Amino acid sequence: MKPGIHPKYNVSKVKCATCGHEFEVGTTASNFRIDTCSNCHPFYTGQQTFIQAAGRVEKFNKRYGMNEKK
């Protein structure tokens, strides 16, 4: 490795703008804020809803007549 060409590697604090959770990461940037973190994001917390999937099934049934009585 060439000396003097690599950026300084720091341990920085990251703060979530949504829930206020703070944690440390190794990065070349200084302190920064993020919108959502793994502490409050619905995918990671298990509170994710699948509303769109139900709409897709109803749309399919409506288009191809699966709910009509024959």
PDB file of N, CA, C and O in Angstrom:
ATOM      1  N   MET A   1       0.835  -1.178   0.000  1.00  0.00           N
ATOM      2  CA  MET A   1       0.000   0.000   0.000  1.00  0.00           C
ATOM      3  C   MET A   1       0.881   1.244   0.000  1.00  0.00           C
ATOM      4  O   MET A   1       1.904   1.297   0.683  1.00  0.00           O
ATOM      5  N   LYS A   2       0.472   2.229  -0.768  1.00  0.00           N
ATOM      6  CA  LYS A   2       1.216   3.477  -0.810  1.00  0.00           C
ATOM      7  C   LYS A   2       0.854   4.323   0.415  1.00  0.00           C
ATOM      8  O   LYS A   2      -0.323   4.455   0.751  1.00  0.00           O
ATOM      9  N   PRO A   3       1.842   4.886   1.068  1.00  0.00           N
ATOM     10  CA  PRO A   3       1.534   5.741   2.226  1.00  0.00           C
ATOM     11  C   PRO A   3       1.028   7.112   1.785  1.00  0.00           C
ATOM     12  O   PRO A   3       1.478   7.661   0.780  1.00  0.00           O
ATOM     13  N   GLY A   4       0.068   7.661   2.566  1.00  0.00           N
ATOM     14  CA  GLY A   4      -0.397   9.017   2.355  1.00  0.00           C
ATOM     15  C   GLY A   4      -1.517   9.197   1.346  1.00  0.00           C
ATOM     16  O   GLY A   4      -1.954  10.328   1.136  1.00  0.00           O
ATOM     17  N   ILE A   5      -2.012   8.123   0.701  1.00  0.00           N
ATOM     18  CA  ILE A   5      -3.079   8.295  -0.290  1.00  0.00           C
ATOM     19  C   ILE A   5      -4.439   7.827   0.214  1.00  0.00           C
ATOM     20  O   ILE A   5      -5.452   8.073  -0.440  1.00  0.00           O
ATOM     21  N   HIS A   6      -4.480   7.171   1.342  1.00  0.00           N
ATOM     22  CA  HIS A   6      -5.733   6.626   1.861  1.00  0.00           C
ATOM     23  C   HIS A   6      -6.409   7.632   2.801  1.00  0.00           C
ATOM     24  O   HIS A   6      -5.724   8.326   3.553  1.00  0.00           O
ATOM     25  N   PRO A   7      -7.743   7.717   2.767  1.00  0.00           N
ATOM     26  CA  PRO A   7      -8.433   8.647   3.680  1.00  0.00           C
ATOM     27  C   PRO A   7      -8.368   8.147   5.122  1.00  0.00           C
ATOM     28  O   PRO A   7      -8.167   6.959   5.373  1.00  0.00           O
ATOM     29  N   LYS A   8      -8.541   9.062   6.050  1.00  0.00           N
ATOM     30  CA  LYS A   8      -8.509   8.722   7.466  1.00  0.00           C
ATOM     31  C   LYS A   8      -9.803   7.982   7.828  1.00  0.00           C
ATOM     32  O   LYS A   8     -10.902   8.448   7.527  1.00  0.00           O
ATOM     33  N   TYR A   9      -9.656   6.844   8.465  1.00  0.00           N
ATOM     34  CA  TYR A   9     -10.785   6.004   8.855  1.00  0.00           C
ATOM     35  C   TYR A   9     -11.152   6.322  10.295  1.00  0.00           C
ATOM     36  O   TYR A   9     -10.321   6.176  11.191  1.00  0.00           O
ATOM     37  N   ASN A  10     -12.405   6.761  10.532  1.00  0.00           N
ATOM     38  CA  ASN A  10     -12.861   7.183  11.857  1.00  0.00           C
ATOM     39  C   ASN A  10     -14.013   6.315  12.334  1.00  0.00           C
ATOM     40  O   ASN A  10     -14.680   5.651  11.541  1.00  0.00           O
ATOM     41  N   VAL A  11     -14.232   6.332  13.635  1.00  0.00           N
ATOM     42  CA  VAL A  11     -15.446   5.765  14.211  1.00  0.00           C
ATOM     43  C   VAL A  11     -16.373   6.948  14.444  1.00  0.00           C
ATOM     44  O   VAL A  11     -16.083   7.821  15.261  1.00  0.00           O
ATOM     45  N   SER A  12     -17.509   6.973  13.711  1.00  0.00           N
ATOM     46  CA  SER A  12     -18.420   8.112  13.760  1.00  0.00           C
ATOM     47  C   SER A  12     -19.770   7.703  14.321  1.00  0.00           C
ATOM     48  O   SER A  12     -20.158   6.536  14.252  1.00  0.00           O
ATOM     49  N   LYS A  13     -20.484   8.678  14.878  1.00  0.00           N
ATOM     50  CA  LYS A  13     -21.831   8.442  15.383  1.00  0.00           C
ATOM     51  C   LYS A  13     -22.841   8.732  14.281  1.00  0.00           C
ATOM     52  O   LYS A  13     -22.730   9.722  13.557  1.00  0.00           O
ATOM     53  N   VAL A  14     -23.837   7.839  14.168  1.00  0.00           N
ATOM     54  CA  VAL A  14     -24.934   8.017  13.227  1.00  0.00           C
ATOM     55  C   VAL A  14     -26.194   8.200  14.053  1.00  0.00           C
ATOM     56  O   VAL A  14     -26.445   7.435  14.985  1.00  0.00           O
ATOM     57  N   LYS A  15     -26.995   9.221  13.713  1.00  0.00           N
ATOM     58  CA  LYS A  15     -28.229   9.486  14.442  1.00  0.00           C
ATOM     59  C   LYS A  15     -29.405   9.368  13.487  1.00  0.00           C
ATOM     60  O   LYS A  15     -29.399   9.955  12.405  1.00  0.00           O
ATOM     61  N   CYS A  16     -30.422   8.600  13.896  1.00  0.00           N
ATOM     62  CA  CYS A  16     -31.627   8.416  13.111  1.00  0.00           C
ATOM     63  C   CYS A  16     -32.533   9.627  13.315  1.00  0.00           C
ATOM     64  O   CYS A  16     -32.793  10.030  14.449  1.00  0.00           O
ATOM     65  N   ALA A  17     -33.015  10.211  12.207  1.00  0.00           N
ATOM     66  CA  ALA A  17     -33.884  11.383  12.293  1.00  0.00           C
ATOM     67  C   ALA A  17     -35.300  11.006  12.724  1.00  0.00           C
ATOM     68  O   ALA A  17     -36.022  11.851  13.251  1.00  0.00           O
ATOM     69  N   THR A  18     -35.710   9.756  12.511  1.00  0.00           N
ATOM     70  CA  THR A  18     -37.066   9.334  12.839  1.00  0.00           C
ATOM     71  C   THR A  18     -37.231   9.018  14.319  1.00  0.00           C
ATOM     72  O   THR A  18     -38.122   9.554  14.977  1.00  0.00           O
ATOM     73  N   CYS A  19     -36.367   8.142  14.846  1.00  0.00           N
ATOM     74  CA  CYS A  19     -36.556   7.697  16.229  1.00  0.00           C
ATOM     75  C   CYS A  19     -35.505   8.237  17.196  1.00  0.00           C
ATOM     76  O   CYS A  19     -35.679   8.123  18.409  1.00  0.00           O
ATOM     77  N   GLY A  20     -34.420   8.823  16.689  1.00  0.00           N
ATOM     78  CA  GLY A  20     -33.392   9.383  17.560  1.00  0.00           C
ATOM     79  C   GLY A  20     -32.358   8.381  18.024  1.00  0.00           C
ATOM     80  O   GLY A  20     -31.500   8.718  18.839  1.00  0.00           O
ATOM     81  N   HIS A  21     -32.417   7.160  17.527  1.00  0.00           N
ATOM     82  CA  HIS A  21     -31.464   6.109  17.901  1.00  0.00           C
ATOM     83  C   HIS A  21     -30.065   6.472  17.397  1.00  0.00           C
ATOM     84  O   HIS A  21     -29.913   6.893  16.250  1.00  0.00           O
ATOM     85  N   GLU A  22     -29.057   6.315  18.234  1.00  0.00           N
ATOM     86  CA  GLU A  22     -27.675   6.608  17.859  1.00  0.00           C
ATOM     87  C   GLU A  22     -26.848   5.339  17.932  1.00  0.00           C
ATOM     88  O   GLU A  22     -27.013   4.529  18.843  1.00  0.00           O
ATOM     89  N   PHE A  23     -25.947   5.171  16.956  1.00  0.00           N
ATOM     90  CA  PHE A  23     -25.023   4.057  16.972  1.00  0.00           C
ATOM     91  C   PHE A  23     -23.740   4.472  16.267  1.00  0.00           C
ATOM     92  O   PHE A  23     -23.709   5.474  15.552  1.00  0.00           O
ATOM     93  N   GLU A  24     -22.687   3.697  16.472  1.00  0.00           N
ATOM     94  CA  GLU A  24     -21.388   4.032  15.909  1.00  0.00           C
ATOM     95  C   GLU A  24     -21.065   3.113  14.743  1.00  0.00           C
ATOM     96  O   GLU A  24     -21.371   1.921  14.762  1.00  0.00           O
ATOM     97  N   VAL A  25     -20.440   3.696  13.727  1.00  0.00           N
ATOM     98  CA  VAL A  25     -19.991   2.949  12.563  1.00  0.00           C
ATOM     99  C   VAL A  25     -18.584   3.406  12.202  1.00  0.00           C
ATOM    100  O   VAL A  25     -18.164   4.503  12.568  1.00  0.00           O
ATOM    101  N   GLY A  26     -17.876   2.574  11.497  1.00  0.00           N
ATOM    102  CA  GLY A  26     -16.570   2.939  10.987  1.00  0.00           C
ATOM    103  C   GLY A  26     -16.718   3.507   9.589  1.00  0.00           C
ATOM    104  O   GLY A  26     -17.263   2.849   8.703  1.00  0.00           O
ATOM    105  N   THR A  27     -16.233   4.729   9.385  1.00  0.00           N
ATOM    106  CA  THR A  27     -16.404   5.399   8.108  1.00  0.00           C
ATOM    107  C   THR A  27     -15.343   6.467   7.916  1.00  0.00           C
ATOM    108  O   THR A  27     -14.625   6.820   8.852  1.00  0.00           O
ATOM    109  N   THR A  28     -15.250   6.975   6.702  1.00  0.00           N
ATOM    110  CA  THR A  28     -14.338   8.081   6.431  1.00  0.00           C
ATOM    111  C   THR A  28     -15.036   9.428   6.588  1.00  0.00           C
ATOM    112  O   THR A  28     -14.374  10.465   6.560  1.00  0.00           O
ATOM    113  N   ALA A  29     -16.353   9.436   6.751  1.00  0.00           N
ATOM    114  CA  ALA A  29     -17.117  10.676   6.928  1.00  0.00           C
ATOM    115  C   ALA A  29     -17.182  11.050   8.404  1.00  0.00           C
ATOM    116  O   ALA A  29     -16.863  10.244   9.278  1.00  0.00           O
ATOM    117  N   SER A  30     -17.598  12.274   8.664  1.00  0.00           N
ATOM    118  CA  SER A  30     -17.771  12.699  10.048  1.00  0.00           C
ATOM    119  C   SER A  30     -19.180  12.309  10.513  1.00  0.00           C
ATOM    120  O   SER A  30     -19.844  11.512   9.851  1.00  0.00           O
ATOM    121  N   ASN A  31     -19.636  12.854  11.629  1.00  0.00           N
ATOM    122  CA  ASN A  31     -20.970  12.533  12.153  1.00  0.00           C
ATOM    123  C   ASN A  31     -22.037  12.870  11.130  1.00  0.00           C
ATOM    124  O   ASN A  31     -21.957  13.912  10.479  1.00  0.00           O
ATOM    125  N   PHE A  32     -23.038  12.008  10.971  1.00  0.00           N
ATOM    126  CA  PHE A  32     -24.106  12.269  10.025  1.00  0.00           C
ATOM    127  C   PHE A  32     -25.414  11.690  10.519  1.00  0.00           C
ATOM    128  O   PHE A  32     -25.441  10.886  11.451  1.00  0.00           O
ATOM    129  N   ARG A  33     -26.523  12.116   9.872  1.00  0.00           N
ATOM    130  CA  ARG A  33     -27.869  11.680  10.248  1.00  0.00           C
ATOM    131  C   ARG A  33     -28.474  10.893   9.096  1.00  0.00           C
ATOM    132  O   ARG A  33     -28.174  11.147   7.930  1.00  0.00           O
ATOM    133  N   ILE A  34     -29.334   9.928   9.440  1.00  0.00           N
ATOM    134  CA  ILE A  34     -30.032   9.147   8.430  1.00  0.00           C
ATOM    135  C   ILE A  34     -31.536   9.274   8.671  1.00  0.00           C
ATOM    136  O   ILE A  34     -31.960   9.640   9.768  1.00  0.00           O
ATOM    137  N   ASP A  35     -32.348   8.971   7.646  1.00  0.00           N
ATOM    138  CA  ASP A  35     -33.805   9.084   7.768  1.00  0.00           C
ATOM    139  C   ASP A  35     -34.390   7.983   8.636  1.00  0.00           C
ATOM    140  O   ASP A  35     -35.088   8.269   9.610  1.00  0.00           O
ATOM    141  N   THR A  36     -34.118   6.732   8.299  1.00  0.00           N
ATOM    142  CA  THR A  36     -34.625   5.604   9.074  1.00  0.00           C
ATOM    143  C   THR A  36     -33.501   4.617   9.318  1.00  0.00           C
ATOM    144  O   THR A  36     -32.612   4.448   8.483  1.00  0.00           O
ATOM    145  N   CYS A  37     -33.551   3.974  10.459  1.00  0.00           N
ATOM    146  CA  CYS A  37     -32.534   2.991  10.805  1.00  0.00           C
ATOM    147  C   CYS A  37     -33.199   1.622  10.991  1.00  0.00           C
ATOM    148  O   CYS A  37     -34.414   1.492  10.842  1.00  0.00           O
ATOM    149  N   SER A  38     -32.415   0.629  11.308  1.00  0.00           N
ATOM    150  CA  SER A  38     -32.960  -0.716  11.510  1.00  0.00           C
ATOM    151  C   SER A  38     -33.798  -0.800  12.780  1.00  0.00           C
ATOM    152  O   SER A  38     -34.549  -1.758  12.958  1.00  0.00           O
ATOM    153  N   ASN A  39     -33.682   0.180  13.657  1.00  0.00           N
ATOM    154  CA  ASN A  39     -34.456   0.202  14.891  1.00  0.00           C
ATOM    155  C   ASN A  39     -35.916   0.606  14.647  1.00  0.00           C
ATOM    156  O   ASN A  39     -36.802   0.180  15.387  1.00  0.00           O
ATOM    157  N   CYS A  40     -36.175   1.426  13.615  1.00  0.00           N
ATOM    158  CA  CYS A  40     -37.527   1.929  13.390  1.00  0.00           C
ATOM    159  C   CYS A  40     -38.092   1.582  12.010  1.00  0.00           C
ATOM    160  O   CYS A  40     -39.259   1.877  11.749  1.00  0.00           O
ATOM    161  N   HIS A  41     -37.317   0.973  11.125  1.00  0.00           N
ATOM    162  CA  HIS A  41     -37.805   0.651   9.780  1.00  0.00           C
ATOM    163  C   HIS A  41     -38.774  -0.531   9.859  1.00  0.00           C
ATOM    164  O   HIS A  41     -38.474  -1.517  10.532  1.00  0.00           O
ATOM    165  N   PRO A  42     -39.933  -0.456   9.186  1.00  0.00           N
ATOM    166  CA  PRO A  42     -40.942  -1.521   9.276  1.00  0.00           C
ATOM    167  C   PRO A  42     -40.448  -2.888   8.824  1.00  0.00           C
ATOM    168  O   PRO A  42     -40.910  -3.899   9.353  1.00  0.00           O
ATOM    169  N   PHE A  43     -39.537  -2.957   7.878  1.00  0.00           N
ATOM    170  CA  PHE A  43     -39.034  -4.248   7.411  1.00  0.00           C
ATOM    171  C   PHE A  43     -38.283  -4.984   8.518  1.00  0.00           C
ATOM    172  O   PHE A  43     -38.431  -6.198   8.659  1.00  0.00           O
ATOM    173  N   TYR A  44     -37.496  -4.279   9.289  1.00  0.00           N
ATOM    174  CA  TYR A  44     -36.688  -4.896  10.340  1.00  0.00           C
ATOM    175  C   TYR A  44     -37.457  -5.095  11.639  1.00  0.00           C
ATOM    176  O   TYR A  44     -37.118  -5.989  12.415  1.00  0.00           O
ATOM    177  N   THR A  45     -38.478  -4.290  11.898  1.00  0.00           N
ATOM    178  CA  THR A  45     -39.230  -4.409  13.143  1.00  0.00           C
ATOM    179  C   THR A  45     -40.345  -5.439  13.054  1.00  0.00           C
ATOM    180  O   THR A  45     -40.903  -5.822  14.082  1.00  0.00           O
ATOM    181  N   GLY A  46     -40.686  -5.902  11.846  1.00  0.00           N
ATOM    182  CA  GLY A  46     -41.745  -6.892  11.690  1.00  0.00           C
ATOM    183  C   GLY A  46     -43.128  -6.293  11.629  1.00  0.00           C
ATOM    184  O   GLY A  46     -44.108  -7.035  11.702  1.00  0.00           O
ATOM    185  N   GLN A  47     -43.255  -4.997  11.499  1.00  0.00           N
ATOM    186  CA  GLN A  47     -44.552  -4.330  11.441  1.00  0.00           C
ATOM    187  C   GLN A  47     -44.937  -3.992  10.005  1.00  0.00           C
ATOM    188  O   GLN A  47     -45.809  -3.156   9.769  1.00  0.00           O
ATOM    189  N   GLN A  48     -44.287  -4.643   9.056  1.00  0.00           N
ATOM    190  CA  GLN A  48     -44.560  -4.382   7.647  1.00  0.00           C
ATOM    191  C   GLN A  48     -45.920  -4.953   7.267  1.00  0.00           C
ATOM    192  O   GLN A  48     -46.265  -6.066   7.666  1.00  0.00           O
ATOM    193  N   THR A  49     -46.683  -4.199   6.506  1.00  0.00           N
ATOM    194  CA  THR A  49     -47.996  -4.653   6.060  1.00  0.00           C
ATOM    195  C   THR A  49     -47.951  -4.951   4.571  1.00  0.00           C
ATOM    196  O   THR A  49     -47.187  -4.335   3.828  1.00  0.00           O
ATOM    197  N   PHE A  50     -48.760  -5.884   4.148  1.00  0.00           N
ATOM    198  CA  PHE A  50     -48.803  -6.296   2.753  1.00  0.00           C
ATOM    199  C   PHE A  50     -50.150  -5.921   2.156  1.00  0.00           C
ATOM    200  O   PHE A  50     -50.910  -6.794   1.737  1.00  0.00           O
ATOM    201  N   ILE A  51     -50.447  -4.647   2.116  1.00  0.00           N
ATOM    202  CA  ILE A  51     -51.717  -4.159   1.603  1.00  0.00           C
ATOM    203  C   ILE A  51     -51.760  -4.286   0.085  1.00  0.00           C
ATOM    204  O   ILE A  51     -52.815  -4.588  -0.474  1.00  0.00           O
ATOM    205  N   GLN A  52     -50.664  -4.067  -0.579  1.00  0.00           N
ATOM    206  CA  GLN A  52     -50.632  -4.097  -2.031  1.00  0.00           C
ATOM    207  C   GLN A  52     -50.917  -5.490  -2.576  1.00  0.00           C
ATOM    208  O   GLN A  52     -51.549  -5.621  -3.624  1.00  0.00           O
ATOM    209  N   ALA A  53     -50.467  -6.526  -1.889  1.00  0.00           N
ATOM    210  CA  ALA A  53     -50.676  -7.889  -2.376  1.00  0.00           C
ATOM    211  C   ALA A  53     -52.160  -8.227  -2.426  1.00  0.00           C
ATOM    212  O   ALA A  53     -52.612  -8.874  -3.370  1.00  0.00           O
ATOM    213  N   ALA A  54     -52.917  -7.802  -1.432  1.00  0.00           N
ATOM    214  CA  ALA A  54     -54.352  -8.072  -1.429  1.00  0.00           C
ATOM    215  C   ALA A  54     -55.021  -7.368  -2.594  1.00  0.00           C
ATOM    216  O   ALA A  54     -55.925  -7.934  -3.210  1.00  0.00           O
ATOM    217  N   GLY A  55     -54.614  -6.175  -2.910  1.00  0.00           N
ATOM    218  CA  GLY A  55     -55.169  -5.443  -4.037  1.00  0.00           C
ATOM    219  C   GLY A  55     -54.854  -6.104  -5.361  1.00  0.00           C
ATOM    220  O   GLY A  55     -55.674  -6.063  -6.278  1.00  0.00           O
ATOM    221  N   ARG A  56     -53.698  -6.708  -5.483  1.00  0.00           N
ATOM    222  CA  ARG A  56     -53.309  -7.387  -6.709  1.00  0.00           C
ATOM    223  C   ARG A  56     -54.166  -8.619  -6.945  1.00  0.00           C
ATOM    224  O   ARG A  56     -54.564  -8.889  -8.078  1.00  0.00           O
ATOM    225  N   VAL A  57     -54.452  -9.364  -5.892  1.00  0.00           N
ATOM    226  CA  VAL A  57     -55.282 -10.563  -6.025  1.00  0.00           C
ATOM    227  C   VAL A  57     -56.690 -10.174  -6.448  1.00  0.00           C
ATOM    228  O   VAL A  57     -57.269 -10.799  -7.337  1.00  0.00           O
ATOM    229  N   GLU A  58     -57.242  -9.148  -5.816  1.00  0.00           N
ATOM    230  CA  GLU A  58     -58.589  -8.696  -6.179  1.00  0.00           C
ATOM    231  C   GLU A  58     -58.630  -8.193  -7.619  1.00  0.00           C
ATOM    232  O   GLU A  58     -59.600  -8.438  -8.336  1.00  0.00           O
ATOM    233  N   LYS A  59     -57.600  -7.505  -8.035  1.00  0.00           N
ATOM    234  CA  LYS A  59     -57.533  -7.014  -9.409  1.00  0.00           C
ATOM    235  C   LYS A  59     -57.471  -8.183 -10.398  1.00  0.00           C
ATOM    236  O   LYS A  59     -58.124  -8.145 -11.441  1.00  0.00           O
ATOM    237  N   PHE A  60     -56.701  -9.205 -10.079  1.00  0.00           N
ATOM    238  CA  PHE A  60     -56.614 -10.392 -10.936  1.00  0.00           C
ATOM    239  C   PHE A  60     -57.968 -11.086 -11.029  1.00  0.00           C
ATOM    240  O   PHE A  60     -58.416 -11.440 -12.120  1.00  0.00           O
ATOM    241  N   ASN A  61     -58.620 -11.280  -9.878  1.00  0.00           N
ATOM    242  CA  ASN A  61     -59.923 -11.943  -9.873  1.00  0.00           C
ATOM    243  C   ASN A  61     -60.966 -11.133 -10.634  1.00  0.00           C
ATOM    244  O   ASN A  61     -61.823 -11.699 -11.313  1.00  0.00           O
ATOM    245  N   LYS A  62     -60.896  -9.831 -10.522  1.00  0.00           N
ATOM    246  CA  LYS A  62     -61.842  -8.977 -11.239  1.00  0.00           C
ATOM    247  C   LYS A  62     -61.597  -9.053 -12.741  1.00  0.00           C
ATOM    248  O   LYS A  62     -62.547  -9.101 -13.523  1.00  0.00           O
ATOM    249  N   ARG A  63     -60.370  -9.065 -13.136  1.00  0.00           N
ATOM    250  CA  ARG A  63     -60.027  -9.079 -14.563  1.00  0.00           C
ATOM    251  C   ARG A  63     -60.395 -10.404 -15.228  1.00  0.00           C
ATOM    252  O   ARG A  63     -60.904 -10.405 -16.349  1.00  0.00           O
ATOM    253  N   TYR A  64     -60.151 -11.514 -14.569  1.00  0.00           N
ATOM    254  CA  TYR A  64     -60.361 -12.816 -15.177  1.00  0.00           C
ATOM    255  C   TYR A  64     -61.634 -13.511 -14.704  1.00  0.00           C
ATOM    256  O   TYR A  64     -61.862 -14.669 -15.053  1.00  0.00           O
ATOM    257  N   GLY A  65     -62.459 -12.839 -13.925  1.00  0.00           N
ATOM    258  CA  GLY A  65     -63.761 -13.364 -13.532  1.00  0.00           C
ATOM    259  C   GLY A  65     -63.730 -14.570 -12.627  1.00  0.00           C
ATOM    260  O   GLY A  65     -64.574 -15.455 -12.762  1.00  0.00           O
ATOM    261  N   MET A  66     -62.789 -14.635 -11.713  1.00  0.00           N
ATOM    262  CA  MET A  66     -62.677 -15.786 -10.825  1.00  0.00           C
ATOM    263  C   MET A  66     -63.776 -15.769  -9.752  1.00  0.00           C
ATOM    264  O   MET A  66     -64.128 -16.830  -9.235  1.00  0.00           O
ATOM    265  N   ASN A  67     -64.320 -14.613  -9.407  1.00  0.00           N
ATOM    266  CA  ASN A  67     -65.324 -14.526  -8.345  1.00  0.00           C
ATOM    267  C   ASN A  67     -66.753 -14.622  -8.870  1.00  0.00           C
ATOM    268  O   ASN A  67     -67.690 -14.688  -8.075  1.00  0.00           O
ATOM    269  N   GLU A  68     -66.935 -14.630 -10.149  1.00  0.00           N
ATOM    270  CA  GLU A  68     -68.288 -14.699 -10.712  1.00  0.00           C
ATOM    271  C   GLU A  68     -68.856 -16.094 -10.554  1.00  0.00           C
ATOM    272  O   GLU A  68     -68.147 -17.088 -10.710  1.00  0.00           O
ATOM    273  N   LYS A  69     -70.140 -16.160 -10.243  1.00  0.00           N
ATOM    274  CA  LYS A  69     -70.810 -17.443 -10.119  1.00  0.00           C
ATOM    275  C   LYS A  69     -71.169 -17.929 -11.511  1.00  0.00           C
ATOM    276  O   LYS A  69     -71.659 -17.156 -12.335  1.00  0.00           O
ATOM    277  N   LYS A  70     -70.932 -19.177 -11.772  1.00  0.00           N
ATOM    278  CA  LYS A  70     -71.179 -19.708 -13.121  1.00  0.00           C
ATOM    279  C   LYS A  70     -72.439 -20.501 -13.156  1.00  0.00           C
ATOM    280  O   LYS A  70     -72.809 -21.026 -14.206  1.00  0.00           O
TER     281      LYS A  70
END
